[in-house]
Structure formats: C-alpha cells, structure tokens
Amino acid sequence: MREGLGLEGKKVVGVIGLSGIDSAFIMDSIKLVSAKEPDAMFLFVGSASSAYEMKRKGKENTIFVPEVPYEKVADYFAALDVGLYCGGKTIFSKYACPIKVLEYSACRKPIVCTNLPEVRDFGFPNILFAEPNAKDFAEKIVMALNQKFSFPNMREFELPYLSKKLEKILQNTIKQFDYVSFPEP
C-alpha cells in the first residue's frame, strides 16, 4: 500500500474515515509538522463533507483517497505510523463511542486525539491528547512520530468477551426481578 501511494520511507500520519472530524486545525498543523519532520506525509481516506475543505487547504505532502471498499480499509490502517482522531465540539462528538480509536489501537498505532471524555475513559497508553489547535496538535504529532508506545489489550473489545459480559449483566438483572411474575403470552 505504501509503495502504491508513494509513501515508502515516509512517516505517515492520517485519518481513515473522515466523517465527524473537525478538520480545520488538522490542515493548519501540517505545515508545523513538516517544518520539524520533513519526511512526514498526511493520508486522508474518505469522502465525508469535510473532505472538500481539506482538499482545498491541502499541501503538497497530503494525499487524499476517496472512500475505499471495506475489504481495503485494513491496508490503509497498516500504511499509517500515527492515526488522528479529531472529534468536534458537538455533544455527539463529546460522548459518542470513538470506534476509530479502537480501530487504530487494534492496529497498534499511536493516536493523537482531541481531549474527549469517552476516549480519555479508555485509558489507552498509545494516545496523546492535544488541544484542538494547530500548534498543540502538531507538537503531539511530532511526539507520536518519535516516541515508543505500549498498546492496550484489545481482548475486552472482542465480540466473545463482550457477549459474555452482556450475558452476566442480563443474568444479574433477571435475578433482581425474580420476584416479579410475568404473564404468559
């Protein structure tokens, strides 16, 4: 994948899936990162409404790939050195489950992320939190490119584990209501 995109020998920072991201400060951070990391390239994959604005502000060290088939998504994750997650200032962004963070972590990628409560609650060691401005985001991207990270055990997010956890919750709930009799249908 890297070779096909001209990314061999580069430090690749990117976003896979552009929906729901606040793109303004990401694009402004590229110039700051490039000044400290001349081999950095930025890869943006997806076709959300933010993609047009990002392309308009795009720099020479940015690559935009439109929406890709599901079976190719893993190849783009593999091409990254650092993943970005930039939730906006909406209530949805503040409290939504950030699947993208789970995906980057499962692929063992460091992440630079805005400080969102749901992400902070994960407590993952591979996340650097940044203020939603170009300067701080750029500083954290440079740190992520040059730092060694440990990665979370993603087992607790696997379906068999979650299924057993849900089953226990449901069993405990049923026990609480044992005294209630429900009419037969």
N, C-alpha and C positions, 0 to 999 in steps of 0.2 A: 504494500500500500504506500509506504513512504516513497519508494522509488518512483512509482507511478504519478505521485503528486509533486515530485521534485523536492522531497524533504529529507533525503539521505544526508547524514552529517549535520542536521539542524536540530535545534531544541524546539520541540513542537508544543505549543500552548493552544488550547482550543475549547470550543463548545460543541458538543454533539447534541443537536436538537435545540433550536433557537426559540421555541415558544416560552413565553413567560419570563424572558430575561430583560434586564434593564441595560441596554446596550451602549448608551451614551458614554459613560466613563470607561467602558472596556476599550472602545475605539480610541479614546483620548490617552489611555495608558500605553498603547502600543509604541508610540514614539519614545516614551520614557524608558520602557523596557529595552527597546532597540539600542538606545544610547549605551546601556550597560551590558547588553547581551546581543552583539551584532549577528550571531547565528540563530537568533530566535525567529521563528515563523509562527504565524497565527492561523489556525484552521477553524473555520466556521462551517458547520454542516447543518443544513435545514432550510426550510423555506417559510418561516414564520413572517409575520408582518414586520418584525424588526430587521429582517434580512436586507430589505431595500435600503433603509437608513444606514445600516452597517456597510453595505457595498459603496454607498455614496461617500462615506467617510474613509473608506478602505485605503490602506497604504500598500506600498509595493511588497511588503513582507506579509501580506494576508492572502489567504486562499479561501474562496467561497465555493462550497459544493452544495448544489440543491438537494432537496430531500432524496434520500437513498433507500433502496429496498431494505426491509427489515433484516434479511439474511446477510447484508453487507455492513450493518451498523458496527458489529464487533471489530471489524477490520479498522474502522476509523478510531474506535476507542484504543485499539492496540497501537495506532500511529502516534498517539499523544504521549508527551512527557509530563504535562500538567493539565488537569481539567479545570475549567472555570464554572462556577455556579453563581449567578448574579441575580438573586431574587429582587424583585422590585419593592416598592413601598406600599403595596396593597395589602389588605387583610388576608387575601388568598395567599400571597407570597409569604407572608409572615407565619402562617400556620399550616400551610399545605405540606404534605409529606414529600420531601425532595427526592424523588426516585433517582434523579440524575446523580446525586451524591452517593447513593447506594451503588449505582452502576459504575461510577468512577472508582469507588472503593473496592468493589468486586474485581475490577481490572487492575488493582494495585497501583493506582495513580494518585499522586499528591493532588490536592484540591485547594484552590484559592476561592474563597466564598465570602459573600457579604454576611454580616452577623445576624443570622436568622435563628429564632428560638428553637425551631424544630431541628435544625442542623446542629446547633450547639448541644442539644439534648442527646444526640448520638454519642458525643464524647470521643469521636474518632481521632486517632493520633496523626492522621495524614491530612488534616485540614488546617490551613492557615486562614484566619478570619481577617478581613480587610474592611475598612470603611468604604462606603460607596462613592469614592472619588478617584480620579486618575492617579494621583500621586501615591496614595496608600496601596491601591490595587497593584500598581506597577512594582512597588517595593516588595510586596508579598509574592508576586510572580517571580521576581528575580531570586528571592529567598527559596521559593519552591523548586526552582531550576537547579539550585546549587546545594540543597540540603538532602540528607538521607532521612527517610521516613520509615516508621514501622506502620503496619496496616492492621485494621481491625479483623477479627474473626467474623466472617460474614455468615457463619452457620445459623445464627439466630434469625436470619432473614430468609432462610431456605424454606420452601413450602412444607416439607415433612415436619420441621421444627415448629413452624407457625401453626400447622394443623393440630399438633399435639397440645400446644399451648392453648389454642382456642377450645379444644375438647375439654381440657381441665377447667377452663373458665365456665363453660356451659354446664359441666357436671356440678361444679360448686353452686352455680346459680340454681340449678334444679333442686339441689339439696336444701337450699334456703326456702324453697317453695313446696317442700314435701307435704306440708300440712294443708296445702290448697288442693282441692279435688277439682278436676276439670271435667265437664260433661263429655260423654262420649258423642262423637259426631253422628 
